């Protein structure tokens, strides 16, 4: 009986050791944070909530490529980990703001599949990883303060994002604010009005047509425009395209230039304009435009440019060389504008 009790005590002791080992060597503490479409969320943290990751070889692995081994000292303090999801057709801007401006922080963020639970130092690969840390030298025309920031994007699929807020030079304590801005990421509503398109047959050198923004529709997901395969306008200008979109199609003949101009009837109304070039059989329209040959946009400037002036009209230029192309034109209300008369003018110049 005594021997049996000793055996039971021994088994219990072993189980305690195993349980403790799992708690110590299991997944690191990761805080799940929520993001909001076309909004910025903020979270407070302290480096003391994290822990050091002594093996940083994962970051220089070519399948991760986050930061080179020569910069490991910038990531030698505590790592505080967060995870969230980046929706498809969106951009994510991540920023860490140390409370003490004299504290040296670093930042990294990587994208993996939504079911991937690998964490540093056991991260073998990722879709992309971006990092920011204190520069070793100054760069001409650029400045750096105590904040760190990175950008990620998703096109056709959502991804898990893991964010690491890190103390440089062994820093283990320090308050900070984590800001995450999400541009796009709005799922198209099933009740969304179908985007209608009006075809314009150009006649002669100049063709004019009248329209009103109220005949268009809102396109809430504007991530297509910042997609590198479209590159129409940056996400930071989405507010300039937040009103109704009135779409037109036409054709640019080969060996010609096309000058497109929108003239609001009310000079006080803020309009924007874009036009993109695709193959004549391409039927893709925003927000489902995945790529184009070229896209040009014009909108109200955020500041004045020396030697240039801007009025209430908006204009873009496209050209074709050896073949003709379909042109899709978007006349848009800025700052949520959904009503307003305008004249659309299309001029073609043969080369």
C-alpha positions, 0 to 999 in steps of 0.5 A, spaced: 500 500 500 505 504 501 509 503 495 502 504 491 502 511 494 509 512 492 507 511 485 501 515 485 505 521 488 511 520 483 505 520 477 502 526 480 509 530 480 511 528 473 504 530 471 505 537 474 512 537 471 509 536 464 503 541 465 508 546 467 512 545 461 506 546 456 505 552 459 512 555 459 513 552 452 506 553 449 504 559 444 507 566 447 502 571 449 498 574 443 493 579 444 487 579 439 485 586 437 479 588 432 480 593 426 474 597 423 473 598 415 476 605 413 477 607 421 483 607 426 483 603 432 488 604 438 490 600 443 495 601 449 501 597 451 507 596 455 513 592 453 513 589 460 507 585 457 512 581 452 518 577 453 525 577 449 526 572 443 533 570 443 533 567 437 532 572 431 534 567 425 527 567 423 527 574 421 533 573 416 530 567 413 529 568 406 522 565 406 520 571 411 525 576 410 523 581 415 529 584 417 537 583 416 541 579 422 545 586 422 539 589 425 538 584 430 540 589 436 534 593 434 529 587 436 533 585 442 528 587 447 521 585 449 516 583 444 509 584 445 505 580 440 498 582 437 494 579 432 488 581 427 485 580 420 486 584 414 480 583 410 481 582 402 481 588 398 484 593 404 490 596 406 493 596 413 497 602 416 500 600 423 504 605 427 507 604 434 508 611 438 512 610 444 510 614 450 517 616 452 520 620 446 527 618 448 525 610 448 528 606 442 522 602 439 522 597 433 516 594 429 514 588 425 508 585 422 507 579 417 501 576 414 500 569 414 494 564 412 488 565 417 489 558 420 497 559 421 498 559 428 506 559 427 509 565 432 517 567 432 522 564 433 518 558 430 515 562 424 518 558 418 515 562 412 510 568 411 506 571 405 510 578 407 513 581 413 515 589 414 519 592 419 521 599 421 526 601 426 531 606 428 535 608 422 543 607 422 544 614 418 540 620 415 537 619 409 536 625 404 529 628 404 527 624 409 526 624 417 524 619 422 522 621 429 520 616 435 514 613 432 515 606 427 510 604 422 509 599 417 504 598 411 500 591 409 495 590 404 491 584 401 488 583 395 483 577 393 484 574 400 484 575 407 490 574 412 492 573 419 496 579 421 501 578 427 504 585 429 510 585 434 512 591 438 519 591 440 524 594 445 531 596 441 537 595 445 535 590 450 529 595 452 524 591 456 519 596 459 516 602 456 508 605 455 506 605 448 500 606 443 499 601 437 494 605 432 492 600 426 488 604 420 484 600 415 483 602 409 477 598 405 475 592 407 468 593 406 464 587 404 459 589 398 452 589 401 448 584 397 443 590 397 448 594 393 445 597 387 448 594 380 453 599 377 450 601 371 455 603 365 453 608 359 456 607 353 459 613 349 460 613 341 465 619 340 463 623 334 468 628 331 474 631 335 470 633 341 464 629 344 460 632 350 454 629 354 451 631 360 449 627 367 448 628 374 451 624 380 444 622 382 444 617 376 450 613 379 451 609 385 456 609 391 462 604 391 464 603 398 470 598 397 475 603 393 481 598 395 481 596 387 484 603 386 490 602 390 492 595 388 498 596 384 495 592 378 491 598 377 494 604 381 489 609 380 489 613 386 492 612 393 488 610 399 489 616 403 485 620 397 479 615 398 474 621 401 475 624 394 471 618 391 466 617 397 460 619 393 456 617 387 460 614 381 457 615 374 460 610 369 461 611 362 465 607 357 468 609 350 473 607 345 480 610 344 482 608 337 490 606 336 495 612 334 491 617 338 490 621 345 484 622 349 483 628 353 477 627 358 474 633 362 468 633 367 465 640 368 460 641 374 455 646 373 455 648 380 462 651 381 462 650 388 461 642 388 467 638 389 468 632 383 473 627 382 475 623 375 478 617 373 479 613 367 482 607 366 484 603 359 483 595 358 482 590 353 476 591 348 473 585 351 474 586 358 468 587 362 471 588 369 468 594 373 469 597 380 470 594 385 471 588 381 477 591 377 483 587 378 488 590 373 488 595 367 493 597 362 493 604 365 489 608 370 489 616 371 485 620 376 484 627 378 481 630 384 482 636 389 489 638 391 490 638 398 495 643 397 497 648 392 503 647 387 508 652 385 506 655 378 500 651 377 492 652 379 486 648 379 479 650 378 472 646 379 474 642 373 477 635 373 481 632 367 485 626 365 489 624 359 490 617 356 493 614 349 493 608 345 499 607 340 498 600 336 491 598 338 485 601 340 482 600 347 476 600 352 476 606 356 472 606 363 470 613 365 468 614 372 465 621 374 465 621 382 462 626 387 468 627 393 466 628 400 460 623 399 457 628 394 451 624 391 447 629 387 450 634 382 449 636 374 455 636 370 458 636 363 463 630 360 467 632 355 471 627 351 477 630 346 480 625 341 487 627 338 490 623 332 497 622 332 
